[in-house]
Structure formats: structure tokens, C-alpha cells
Amino acid sequence: MDAQVSQAPLVYIGTYTANSGSEGIYVYRFDRATGELTFTGHTGKVANPSYLAIHPDGRHLYSVCEVGTFEGKKGGGVSAFRIDRRTGELTLLNQEPSSGGAPCYISLGKRGRHALVANYSAGSVGVLPIREDGTVAPLSHVVQHEGRGANPDRQEGPHAHCIRMDPAGRFVFAVDLGIDKVVIYRLDETTGKLVPNDPPFAQFHPGAGPRHIVFQPDGKQAFVVNELDSTLTRCAYDASTGALKPVQMLTTLPEEFTDNNTGADVHVHPSGRFVYSSNRGHDSIAIFAIDASGALVPVGHESTRGKEPRGFAIDPMGNFLLAANQNTNTVVTFRIDTRTGKLTPTGHQVSVPKPVCIQFAW
């Protein structure tokens, strides 16, 4: 292997394997100068490893198994892998049930001692301890959400879609599309249990369908993409209490667009100056600037050059954005203008069957 390529950062792409020809999690090297991806391998068959998380040690990766039946029982699963930093190769260490169907999001606690998983179909969230050898232990806690929302087709019950900690690692936020809430917990690192917070949740407007949450690097604000009405909500955040308060909502679509669309993913630029969210239907990345007051200001839209951009990622240096077009089986690279936040396609793209989630292992 070329020495320069072997030292390039790793990129892992989670996919849907069912009826897609996918071979699990795809591994690439990332060129810091051009944004080009160079294929190095894949895991082989692991059922629907759609969403991924990289351990803080950079040597372990965790994925969901987004299925309805796992090891012969109802529910999904979580997989643990070891990363070979020289080659990027993933070695499956073990798997554990997620105790709920269609787990669609996984993240890690601040110290990397617990994996947090959101089960979409079940409307539940769970905690799996991570052992010193990188394997996942059986669930230490599962919390079942309750309620329903205004949309009878999509909000007939709870649908947990995201779970992650704030930048300080003090509070856990579970975004539930089915009940229009972000439920707030504290993680007891000793017992591995989710403890209800006070305040216990942030309420979003009826029918919003909150999907993913991200925080500004300074931890003062959070941004939630709402799937069902294609909006982006800015929230003030009190890092001392965990209180999350919606203060601004903007559409992620251009005014002239009237066809069907669902919001998908959201990320903040490492500089903290821009927010990006993906549109499935308009098939674009919506770009927002954050002004001096902290408010969102629309900048524009950039086509993802494909269909259904489910997930995307920004490289840690803030120079490139990679968009995963689920329905055209491509990952496309864009250069970020760090002055304006605008995106320009680089001409680089790779073919990946049903790409969902992109994670950098820097």
C-alpha cells in the first residue's frame, strides 16, 4: 500500500444490506487535500449496519443491526468491531440484542464506557456497557417511551430516532419522532442506567417529527432537524440543568419547492459558524449561517447529485462534506467555503450500495 494513502484518515460508511448487494460497512481512505475517497475494503455480511459510532480510542467501531428479528428473537442488535489502524480493516468482536426493533442510531458516552442506542420501531432507548476489550456487554438499561403525535400515519406511537450526549458529557438527549419530544436523561456511569432529568423533555411543535440533534461546539445551542415537516429548530441550551428550549424554526426547503420531502440529518461545522441539514425529496443540503446573536440565517441549498441523501458528514478539519445518496448508491464529496459555508462539488464520488451513515476515524 502506498505510504501516503496508508496514513490518510479512515472513513467508514454504514449501509442497508437487505436486497441491496451491500457487503456491510465500507472502508475508505480520505485525501485531506482533495476530499477523494479510496476504497480499502468492507466487513462482509453484517445485517443492516446502518448507523455507526467510533470509540474515542479510534480503535473500535460500533454499529446497529437495523432489523426486526435478531438471533431468532424480536428486535435488533448492536455490533462491536476492532479497527486495524494500519489497514482500516474491521474485525467483528461480538454482538448483543438492542431490545427493540429497527435500532437506527448509536452513539457513545463521553468516556467511551457505554453505547447508547435508539430503537425506532419499539420507541425505546437502551444502554450497553463497553468492556475494556472493546466488546459490548448485554443491555444495562432500557427505557420505553410513551405517547403519540399529531400525524396518524407516522406518529401512532413513540419512535426513538437519535440518542446522544451533550458536549460536556453530562446529559443524554433522546430524540423521538413519534411523540414530538426530545427526552432528557442523565447517564449513571456506575450502573449504566438512564436517570430522568428535571426538566424531563423539550416539547416540539405538533407533527414536527424531530429526528436528529447536534450541538454547537461551545455547547450553548443545539439544532434539531424535523423529519415530517422539513424544518430545522434552533434551541437554547442550559448546560448546567440540561434544559433545551426551542427558540427558532426555519424551513429546510426553498420557497418554490412543493413536492414531498423529509428531513434527515443535521451537522454543525467545526467552526461553529454554519449548520447543514439534508433533504430527501428536494435531494439537497440546506445551508445556514449562525449570526453574532446565535440566530440561524439561510444561506442556500446545494444538490447532492443523487437521490435521498439520508446521511452526511463533515471532515474534522471543516474543509469537505460527504453526502450519502441512499437511492442512487453514491457518496459525493463537496468542498466547503469556510467563509460563506457554501458547497461546491469536487467531482469526486464513490459507489456504495444503500449508504446511510458516514463516520471519520481521524
C-alpha positions as CSV (number, residue, x, y, z in Angstrom):
1,M,0.0,0.0,0.0
2,D,1.2,3.5,-0.9
3,A,2.7,5.1,2.3
4,Q,0.7,8.4,1.8
5,V,-2.6,6.5,1.3
6,S,-1.9,4.3,4.4
7,Q,-1.5,7.5,6.6
8,A,-4.7,9.1,5.3
9,P,-7.7,9.3,7.7
10,L,-10.2,6.4,7.6
11,V,-13.8,6.8,6.6
12,Y,-16.5,4.2,7.4
13,I,-19.8,4.0,5.7
14,G,-22.8,2.2,7.1
15,T,-25.3,0.7,4.7
16,Y,-28.5,-1.3,4.3
17,T,-27.6,-4.8,3.3
18,A,-31.1,-6.2,2.7
19,N,-31.7,-6.8,-1.0
20,S,-29.1,-4.3,-2.0
21,G,-25.9,-6.2,-2.8
22,S,-24.2,-4.4,0.1
23,E,-21.3,-6.1,1.9
24,G,-21.9,-4.4,5.2
25,I,-19.7,-1.5,6.4
26,Y,-17.4,0.0,3.7
27,V,-14.0,1.3,4.4
28,Y,-12.2,4.2,2.6
29,R,-9.1,6.4,3.0
30,F,-9.7,10.1,2.8
31,D,-7.4,12.5,1.0
32,R,-7.2,15.7,3.2
33,A,-6.3,17.9,0.2
34,T,-8.8,16.8,-2.4
35,G,-11.6,15.0,-0.5
36,E,-11.2,12.0,-2.7
37,L,-12.1,8.6,-1.2
38,T,-10.0,5.4,-1.9
39,F,-11.7,2.1,-1.3
40,T,-9.9,-0.3,1.1
41,G,-12.4,-3.0,1.9
42,H,-15.7,-3.9,3.7
43,T,-16.8,-6.1,6.6
44,G,-18.6,-8.8,4.8
45,K,-22.2,-9.6,5.6
46,V,-23.5,-7.9,8.8
47,A,-27.2,-7.3,8.8
48,N,-28.1,-3.6,8.1
49,P,-25.2,-1.9,9.8
50,S,-26.9,1.4,9.0
51,Y,-25.6,3.7,11.8
52,L,-22.1,3.8,13.2
53,A,-20.1,5.2,16.1
54,I,-16.3,5.5,16.5
55,H,-14.8,4.9,20.0
56,P,-12.7,7.8,21.4
57,D,-9.7,5.5,21.3
58,G,-10.0,5.3,17.5
59,R,-9.6,1.6,17.6
60,H,-13.1,0.3,18.0
61,L,-16.3,0.9,16.0
62,Y,-19.9,0.1,16.9
63,S,-22.9,-0.3,14.6
64,V,-26.6,-1.0,14.9
65,C,-28.2,-4.0,13.2
66,E,-31.3,-2.3,12.0
67,V,-33.6,-5.3,11.7
68,G,-36.8,-6.6,13.3
69,T,-35.5,-10.0,14.2
70,F,-32.1,-10.6,15.7
71,E,-30.7,-14.0,16.6
72,G,-34.1,-15.5,16.2
73,K,-35.8,-13.1,18.6
74,K,-37.9,-9.9,18.0
75,G,-35.7,-6.8,18.0
76,G,-32.5,-5.5,16.6
77,G,-28.8,-5.7,17.6
78,V,-25.6,-3.9,18.2
79,S,-22.2,-5.0,16.8
80,A,-18.7,-4.2,18.2
81,F,-15.6,-4.2,15.8
82,R,-11.9,-3.7,16.3
83,I,-10.2,-1.3,13.8
84,D,-6.9,-2.1,12.4
85,R,-5.5,1.5,12.1
86,R,-2.9,0.4,9.6
87,T,-5.3,-1.1,7.1
88,G,-8.7,0.1,8.2
89,E,-9.9,-3.5,8.4
90,L,-12.8,-4.2,10.8
91,T,-12.9,-7.4,12.9
92,L,-16.2,-8.3,14.4
93,L,-15.8,-8.8,18.2
94,N,-19.3,-9.6,19.3
95,Q,-23.0,-8.7,19.1
96,E,-25.8,-8.1,21.6
97,P,-29.5,-7.6,21.2
98,S,-30.8,-4.0,21.4
99,S,-34.1,-5.0,23.0
100,G,-36.2,-3.2,20.3
101,G,-36.9,-3.4,16.6
102,A,-35.1,-1.3,14.0
103,P,-32.3,0.3,16.0
104,C,-31.4,3.3,13.8
105,Y,-28.9,5.3,15.9
106,I,-25.9,4.6,18.1
107,S,-23.5,6.9,19.9
108,L,-21.1,6.6,22.8
109,G,-20.8,8.1,26.2
110,K,-18.2,10.8,26.8
111,R,-15.8,8.3,28.4
112,G,-16.4,5.6,25.8
113,R,-17.7,3.2,28.5
114,H,-21.3,2.9,27.3
115,A,-23.0,2.6,23.9
116,L,-26.4,4.4,23.6
117,V,-28.9,3.0,21.1
118,A,-32.3,4.2,19.8
119,N,-34.8,1.6,18.7
120,Y,-37.1,3.2,16.1
121,S,-39.9,0.6,15.9
122,A,-40.1,0.0,19.6
123,G,-39.8,3.6,20.6
124,S,-37.2,2.8,23.2
125,V,-33.6,3.7,24.1
126,G,-31.0,1.5,25.7
127,V,-27.5,1.4,27.2
128,L,-24.9,-1.3,26.6
129,P,-21.7,-1.2,28.7
130,I,-18.4,-1.4,26.8
131,R,-15.8,-3.8,28.2
132,E,-12.1,-3.0,28.4
133,D,-11.5,-5.3,25.4
134,G,-14.0,-3.3,23.3
135,T,-16.8,-5.8,23.3
136,V,-20.3,-4.8,24.2
137,A,-21.9,-6.3,27.3
138,P,-25.7,-7.1,27.5
139,L,-28.0,-4.1,28.0
140,S,-27.7,-2.5,31.4
141,H,-30.9,-0.4,30.9
142,V,-33.8,0.1,28.5
143,V,-36.4,2.9,28.7
144,Q,-39.7,2.7,26.9
145,H,-41.1,6.0,25.6
146,E,-44.9,6.5,25.7
147,G,-47.3,8.7,23.8
148,R,-48.2,9.6,20.2
149,G,-48.2,12.6,17.9
150,A,-50.4,14.5,15.5
151,N,-49.6,12.6,12.4
152,P,-51.7,9.4,12.4
153,D,-49.5,7.7,9.8
154,R,-46.1,8.3,11.3
155,Q,-46.8,9.2,15.0
156,E,-49.1,6.4,16.1
157,G,-46.7,5.7,18.9
158,P,-43.1,6.6,20.1
159,H,-40.3,6.3,17.5
160,A,-36.9,7.0,19.1
161,H,-34.6,8.2,16.2
162,C,-31.5,9.5,17.9
163,I,-29.7,9.4,21.2
164,R,-26.5,11.3,22.1
165,M,-24.8,13.2,24.9
166,D,-24.2,16.9,25.1
167,P,-20.6,18.2,24.5
168,A,-19.8,18.1,28.2
169,G,-21.0,14.6,28.7
170,R,-23.5,15.5,31.4
171,F,-26.8,14.9,29.8
172,V,-28.3,12.4,27.3
173,F,-30.8,13.5,24.7
174,A,-33.2,11.0,23.1
175,V,-35.0,12.4,20.0
176,D,-38.4,10.8,19.5
177,L,-40.1,11.4,16.1
178,G,-43.3,9.8,17.2
179,I,-44.1,12.0,20.2
180,D,-42.5,15.3,19.1
181,K,-40.2,15.4,22.1
182,V,-36.5,15.3,22.9
183,V,-36.4,13.3,26.2
184,I,-33.6,14.3,28.5
185,Y,-31.7,11.9,30.8
186,R,-28.5,11.7,32.8
187,L,-26.3,8.6,32.4
188,D,-25.2,6.9,35.7
189,E,-21.8,5.7,34.7
190,T,-21.6,3.3,37.6
191,T,-24.9,1.4,37.0
192,G,-25.3,2.1,33.2
193,K,-28.8,3.4,33.8
194,L,-30.6,6.4,32.2
195,V,-31.9,8.7,35.0
196,P,-34.8,11.0,34.1
197,N,-33.7,14.7,34.2
198,D,-35.5,17.7,35.5
199,P,-36.7,19.1,33.1
200,P,-37.6,15.7,31.6
201,F,-38.0,16.7,28.0
202,A,-38.3,19.5,25.4
203,Q,-41.6,19.7,23.6
204,F,-41.6,20.4,19.8
205,H,-44.5,21.6,17.7
206,P,-47.2,19.1,16.7
207,G,-46.3,17.0,13.7
208,A,-42.7,18.1,13.5
209,G,-41.3,14.6,13.9
210,P,-37.9,15.5,15.4
211,R,-35.2,13.2,14.1
212,H,-31.6,14.2,14.9
213,I,-29.9,16.6,17.3
214,V,-26.5,18.3,17.2
215,F,-24.8,20.8,19.5
216,Q,-22.7,23.8,18.7
217,P,-19.0,23.2,19.7
218,D,-19.3,25.7,22.6
219,G,-22.4,23.8,23.9
220,K,-24.6,26.9,24.1
221,Q,-27.1,25.9,21.4
222,A,-28.5,22.7,19.8
223,F,-30.1,22.1,16.4
224,V,-32.8,19.6,15.7
225,V,-33.8,18.5,12.2
226,N,-37.5,17.7,12.0
227,E,-38.3,14.9,9.5
228,L,-42.0,15.2,9.0
229,D,-42.4,18.9,8.2
230,S,-38.9,19.6,6.9
231,T,-37.9,22.2,9.4
232,L,-34.8,23.0,11.5
233,T,-35.3,24.1,15.1
234,R,-32.6,26.1,17.0
235,C,-32.6,25.5,20.7
236,A,-31.1,27.4,23.6
237,Y,-29.2,25.1,25.9
238,D,-28.5,25.3,29.6
239,A,-25.5,23.1,30.2
240,S,-26.0,23.3,33.9
241,T,-29.5,21.8,34.0
242,G,-29.9,20.1,30.7
243,A,-32.8,22.3,29.7
244,L,-33.4,22.6,26.0
245,K,-35.7,25.4,24.7
246,P,-36.8,25.8,21.1
247,V,-36.3,29.4,20.1
248,Q,-36.3,29.5,16.3
249,M,-37.7,27.3,13.5
250,L,-36.9,27.6,9.8
251,T,-37.9,25.5,6.7
252,T,-35.1,23.5,5.2
253,L,-36.7,23.9,1.7
254,P,-36.7,26.6,-0.9
255,E,-39.9,28.5,-1.1
256,E,-40.7,27.3,-4.6
257,F,-40.4,23.6,-3.8
258,T,-43.8,22.0,-3.2
259,D,-43.2,18.2,-3.7
260,N,-42.8,15.6,-0.9
261,N,-39.8,15.9,1.3
262,T,-38.5,14.6,4.6
263,G,-35.7,16.0,6.7
264,A,-32.9,13.6,7.5
265,D,-29.5,14.6,9.0
266,V,-28.0,17.6,10.6
267,H,-24.4,18.7,11.4
268,V,-22.6,21.8,12.7
269,H,-19.4,23.0,11.0
270,P,-16.4,22.5,13.3
271,S,-16.0,26.3,13.4
272,G,-19.5,26.6,14.9
273,R,-20.4,29.1,12.2
274,F,-22.6,27.0,9.9
275,V,-25.4,24.4,10.2
276,Y,-26.2,21.9,7.4
277,S,-29.2,19.6,7.1
278,S,-30.2,17.1,4.4
279,N,-33.5,17.0,2.4
280,R,-34.9,13.7,0.9
281,G,-37.1,14.7,-1.9
282,H,-35.5,18.0,-2.8
283,D,-32.3,16.0,-2.6
284,S,-30.2,18.7,-1.2
285,I,-28.1,20.0,1.6
286,A,-29.7,23.1,3.2
287,I,-27.1,25.6,4.4
288,F,-27.5,28.0,7.3
289,A,-25.1,30.5,8.9
290,I,-25.1,31.4,12.6
291,D,-25.0,35.1,13.1
292,A,-23.5,37.1,16.0
293,S,-26.7,36.7,18.1
294,G,-26.7,33.0,17.6
295,A,-29.7,33.0,15.2
296,L,-29.9,30.9,12.0
297,V,-29.7,32.7,8.7
298,P,-30.5,30.8,5.5
299,V,-27.6,30.7,3.0
300,G,-28.9,28.4,0.3
301,H,-29.1,24.8,-1.0
302,E,-26.8,22.5,-2.8
303,S,-27.9,19.5,-4.8
304,T,-26.4,16.2,-3.5
305,R,-26.1,15.0,-7.1
306,G,-28.2,11.9,-6.2
307,K,-31.4,10.8,-4.5
308,E,-32.4,10.5,-0.9
309,P,-29.4,11.9,1.0
310,R,-30.1,10.1,4.2
311,G,-26.8,10.9,6.0
312,F,-23.8,13.1,5.5
313,A,-20.6,14.1,7.4
314,I,-18.2,17.0,7.6
315,D,-14.5,16.2,8.0
316,P,-13.0,17.3,11.3
317,M,-10.9,20.0,9.6
318,G,-14.1,21.5,8.2
319,N,-13.0,21.5,4.5
320,F,-15.2,18.9,3.0
321,L,-18.7,17.5,3.3
322,L,-19.5,13.9,2.2
323,A,-23.2,13.2,1.2
324,A,-24.6,9.7,1.2
325,N,-27.3,9.3,-1.5
326,Q,-29.2,6.2,-0.4
327,N,-31.3,5.7,-3.5
328,T,-28.6,6.3,-6.1
329,N,-25.9,4.3,-4.2
330,T,-23.3,7.1,-4.2
331,V,-21.2,9.1,-1.8
332,V,-20.4,12.6,-3.2
333,T,-17.7,15.0,-2.0
334,F,-18.2,18.7,-1.7
335,R,-15.7,21.4,-0.7
336,I,-16.8,23.8,2.0
337,D,-16.2,27.5,1.6
338,T,-15.2,28.3,5.2
339,R,-16.1,32.0,4.7
340,T,-19.6,31.6,3.5
341,G,-20.5,27.9,4.3
342,K,-21.4,27.3,0.6
343,L,-20.7,23.9,-1.0
344,T,-19.0,23.1,-4.3
345,P,-18.9,19.6,-5.8
346,T,-15.3,18.4,-6.2
347,G,-16.1,15.9,-8.9
348,H,-15.2,13.0,-6.6
349,Q,-17.7,10.3,-5.8
350,V,-17.8,6.6,-5.0
351,S,-20.3,3.9,-5.5
352,V,-21.7,2.4,-2.2
353,P,-24.8,0.2,-2.1
354,K,-27.5,1.9,0.0
355,P,-25.2,4.3,2.0
356,V,-26.7,5.6,5.3
357,C,-24.1,6.9,7.8
358,I,-20.6,8.3,7.3
359,Q,-18.1,8.4,10.1
360,F,-14.5,9.7,10.1
361,A,-11.8,7.9,12.1
362,W,-9.2,10.7,12.2
